[in-house]
Amino acid sequence: MKQFEVPNGYRSRLISAIKEKRKADDKLKKDFSPTLLDLGTVQFYLARHFGFCYGVENAIDIAYKTIEENQGKRIFLLSEMIHNPQVNADLILKGVKFLHDTNGNAIIPLEELTSADVVMIPAFGTTLELEKIILGKGIEIQKYNTTCPFVEKVWNRSDQVAKKGYSIIIHGKPQHEETRATFSHAAANTPTLVVNDMEETKLLGEYILGNISTEYFETYFLNRCSKGFDPVNDLSKIGVVNQTTQLATDTQAISDYLKQIMLTKYGKENIAAHFADTRDTLCYATNDNQSAVIGLLETSADLAIVMGGKNSSNSSHLVELCERKLPTYFIDDASKIVNNNEIIATNWKTKEAIKKENYLPKKDVTKILMTSGASCPDAVVESVIRKIAGYFGKKEALEQLIIKWEQPN
């Protein structure tokens, strides 16, 4: 796999050493058991897979090279490059400006751009409509494209399905940058619809089976369908793709449900003509990180800490998985750990910051499960471990553990 140049400030001695040893011992990535950091009175269990993925490292590499190669020029990003506050703050410090917020609202009017400016596409990709506007200003936007290759894979899969006459159903968060980009690319080739969850999918199924009216369907899915979408005709042949960071089990359940709907309506002998057998389009990192959390949760513990940006979809789903089993705290960096009694955690659904007290239990041995999203630097994970270890008087023990992990087998 290609190696990328990522600033050392995002790296971690401890995490790098752990990942290298786990990779050497498990080349096929079949072992999803966690890594134990035993400091006596506090034990950290790290998920087998977490942190920067291929797409994020690719985006960071391109962004920093773009800055280096364009000294003296105005450099813009269409929106946040990734959903990580540290990385985006670093880019701002280097002079990069964001044209839109995460919801697509303008921060800087596009009218202010000139052909001399540099504009980067974020890792989520962008819409064809916005790309056309930028190109129309004489800006070579594809020259600085950080779109994740696995997002582009979804677009290619959608195109393949569209060429066979199927409409596209996207399982994604309607306002997420990646879903908006995927919708734009799919809708350019075929009728396209976005469903957020199983509840909406069931409503879609009821319409396909003729149990709700077209008027109700059109009201409910207003602004979720491509221009000219005709539910009567366009839902007779469908294929499912997804926002790459969704929960794998949710996407599979939605695909299975819609396939069953088409089986009910058209019969087994006709299913291939009405339901495209699309392969799962989740990226490898999303799959690995979610599987690693499932393995992590087999360990009995007192709490879980998930690190990542509050707008990070893949991070929020890791929180969702952990919350099903034990108290879970979603933070973006070590500053959210106020002291050994208080932590400021983010509600993954509402994005609201909430101060929690007594998050560390008072017992002889405290066990903490830890993971992070695909856009969270390993340095953040180490800083959180260091801060908590300090509350237990284990700073020196942690240093010795780092040295141990750095030693060759």
N, C-alpha and C positions, 0 to 999 in steps of 0.2 A: 504494500500500500504506500502511496506517495507520502513523503515526509514534508511537513510544513514548518516555516519559521514563525514561531510564536514567542512573543516577548518573555524573557525569563521571569518577569514579575508575576506572570500568571501561573508559573510552574511551582512545584512543591518538592523539596528533597524527599520527604517522607512518602508522599503519594506516588511520586515517580518510581521510587524504589519498590514499593508494594506492587504497583501495576506491572513493572518489568518482571518481577519474580512470579507473579500469578500467571502472566502471559507465557513465561517459559515453562511453567509446570502444567499448563492447561492450554496448549496451542489450539485445540479444537473448540474451546470455550464451552465445554459441556458441564463444568463444575460451577454451579451457581451458589455455592456456600460462601458465607461472608469471611472477611479477614478479621481476626481478633487482635486488637491492641490491648494487651492486659497490663494495666498499671496498678493492679492490686485493688485498691478501694474504688477505682473506676475502670470500667471495661468498655472500650469502643468496638463495635462490630461494623466494619465497612462493607457496603455492598460490593459484590464481585465486579460490577461494571458501573461507572458513574463518570460525570465530568465531560470535558470537551469531546465532541464527536468529530468525525471527518469533515462534515459540512461546516461546523463552526471554525475549526482550525483553518480550513480552506478560505473562509470569509475573512478571518483575521489576517492571514498571510497576504491576501490580495489587498486588503484595506491599508495595511502598513506600507506595502510596496507602492501603492498608489500615492500615498502621502509623500514618501521619499522621492518618487519620480516627478512630482509636480510641485516642487517648492516655489512659492511665490504666486501660485494660482489659487483661486477660490475653489474649495472642494466641498461637495454636498453629498449627503446620503438621502435617498428618497424617503427613508424613515429609519428608525432604530435598526442597526445592522443585525443584531441579535437581541433577544430579551435578557440582557444582563447589564445591570447598572454600572459595574466596574468598567467593563469594556467600552460601553457607550460614553461614559464620563471621560475615559482616556482619549477617545477619538475627539471629543469636544475640546479637550485641553490642547490637542494638536491642531486645532483650527477647523475641524470638520463641522459643518452645520447640517441640521436635519430639516428637510423640506416639509415633512408631514409628521404628525404624531401617530401612535399605534392604531388609531381608529381611522386614519386616512384624512384627518382634518389638516388644512394647510397651516404651516407655521411661517413659512416664507413664500410669498406669492411666486408662482412659476414665471410670471412676467418679468421678474427681476433677473432671471438667468440670461446669460449671453453665450455665444458660441465659444468663448474663451474659457468657460467654466468646466470643471470636471464634476461629473455626477456618477455616483456609484449605486448599483442596484443591491438591496440588502439580501441577506441569506434566504429570506422568505420568498424572493422573487418579486415581480411586480405585474401589474395589469398591462395588457397590450395597449389599452387606451392611453395610459400614462406614458408608456414607452414611446408611443407615436408622437405625443406632444413634445417630449424631450428631444427626440430625433429631429423633429421639425424646427428646432432651434439651432440645428447644426452641431449638436453635442453627440460625440461617439459614446453612447451609453453602454453598448455591449463591450466596450474595451475594458470597463471596470465593473464587471458583473460578478457579484459574490453569491449568486443563487446556488443553494445547496444542490448537488447532483442528484440527490434522492427526491427532491421536490421536482426537478426536471424529469425524473423517471416517471412520476405520477402523470405529468403532462403528456409524456410520450405514450403511456398506457391509455390515457383518455383518448388520445388521437387515434390509436389503433382500434379502440372500441367504436369510436365515432365513425370511422371509415366503413365499418360493417353495418352501419345504420342504427346503432343503439343510442338512446339518450343516456346522459350521465347523471347519476345520483352521487353527490359528494357528501361524505360524512365529515363534517367540519364545523368549527365555530364560525358562524356567519361573518362576524366582524374582524376575525383574525386576518393579518396581512397575507399569510400563506393561502388561506381559503379564498380570499378575494382574488389573489393571483391565479390560483388553479381554476376558479370559476371563470375568469376572463379567458384563459387559454382554452378551456373546454367549450365554453359557449361560442367561441369563434368557429367551431366545427360541428356542433350538434346541440340540440335542446338540452339544457342543464338545470339542475335543481339542487339546492343545499338542504340537508337535514342536520339538525344539531344533535339529536339524541334518539333513543329508541321510542320515546313518546311521540315525537314527530313522525318517526318512521311508521309507527302503527297507524297514525292518521293517514299517512300516504297509502298504506296498504288497504285501509278501509275505502279510500276513494277508488283504488284500482279494482276492488271487488264490487264497486257500485253501491256502497252503503252510505256514502255522504254525497252531497250535491257538488257540482262544479263551482257554484257560487261560493260555497263555504271553503272549498279547497283554495280558490283564487284569493279569498280574503286572508286565509290563514298563512299562505305562502307568498303573500305580497312582498315584492322585493327580494325573493329568494329564487326566482325563476329567470331564465334568460329571456330576452326580448322576443315576443311572439310565441312564447311557450303555450302549446295547446295540449292540456292534460288528457283530453279524450284520445288523441292520437299518439302523443309523445311518451306516454307511459305504457305503451304496449310492448316496447323493447327497451330494456334498461340494463345498465352495467354500473357497478359500485366501485368508486375509488375514494380515497380519504385524504384528509389533512394528515401529514406524516407523523404528527406527534400525538395523535389520539390514543386512547387505551385500546390495545390490540383486541381484547375480549369484546369491547363495545362494537368495534368495526365488524368483527366476525359475526357477532350476534345480529347486527343490522343486515349484513349481507345474507346470512342464513334465513332471516325472517322474510326478506323481500323475495328470495328464491322460492320459499314456501308459498308465498302469495301467488307468484306466477305459476307454480305447480298446480295450485288450487284452481286458478282461472283457466289455464290453457292445457293442463294435463302433462304427465311425464314425457309422453312421446313428442311433445312440442316445446319442451323447456328450452332447448338450445336456441330456438328461434326467437325467444322472448327474454332470456336472461343470459347475459354475457358471463362466462366463467372467468372473471378477473382474478389474477393472483393478488395476494395481499400486498398493499403498497405502503405499509409502514416501513420506515427506514430501519436499518440494522441496529442503530444505536437505541432507538425507542424500544425495539424488541428486547435487546440485551438488557437495557436498564430496568425495564419492567419485569423481566424474568429474574433479574438479580434481586429486585426488591421482594418478589415472591419467595425466593430462596432465603433472603435476609429475614423475612417475617417468621420463618420456621424456628428462629432463635428466640427464646424467652427473654424479654427485656422490660425495662421500666418505662422507656420513652423512645421516641424516634425524632431525629432532627433531619429535615430535608432543606438543602441549600439551593437557591436559585432565584432569579428575578421574579417579581410578583406577577408579571405578564407572561411568564414562560409557560406555555401549554404543557410541554412534556414534564416540567417540574411539578406542576399542579397535579398531574395524574399520579405521580409518585407519592405525593402527599395523600391523595385520595385512597390509594392502596394501603398506605400505612395507617391512616385514620380508622380503617375498618377493624384494626386489631389493638391499637394502643395509643396513648396520648402522643400527638405529633405536633411538632413546631416547625413552621415554614419560615425561614429567614433568608435574607440575601447576603449577609456578611456577619462577622463577629461583633460588630458594633451593636447589633440587635440583642446581644446577650448583655444585659445591663449589669448584673452581678450574679452571685450564686443563688439568688432568690427570684429574680425577675428576668423575663425575656419578652421582647416585643416581636410577636409572631404575626404573620399575614394570614388572613382567612382566604384560602385558595379560591373560593367561590366569589366573594364580594370584593376581594383585594384590600379589605379594610385591615389596618394595623391594630392589633389588640395586645395590651400588656397583660401577661400571664404571671402569676405568682406561684411560688413553691413548685417550679417545674422540675427541680432536682430533688428526688426523694431523699429522706434522711434514713439511710440504712448502711449496713456494713460494706456492701458492694453494690454500686450503682451501675446498671447495664444500659448502654445507649446504642441504639441502631442509627447508622448514618448513611446518607446518600446525597447526591446532588444531580441537578439537571444537566442536560447536554451542553448548555451554554455557560455553565458555572466554572470558573477557574479552580484548579486544584489548590491553589494558594489560599483560597477562601476556606476550603475544607480543613487544611492544616491549621489555619489561624483559629478556627472554631475549636478544634481539638486542643490546641495549645491553651486557649483561654479557659476552657472547662478543666483541663488537667491542672491548671494553676490553682483553681479553687480547691482542689483535693491535695495540694502540696506535692504535685507529681511532675513539676517542670524538669527536674534533673532526670527522673526516670524516663520521661518521654525522650529526652536527648539521647540517652543510652539506647533506647529502642530504635530511634532513627539510625544510629550508627550500626546497630545490629542488622537492620533491613538493608542497609547499603552495602554490607559485606557480600561478596560473591558466594554462591552455593558451595 
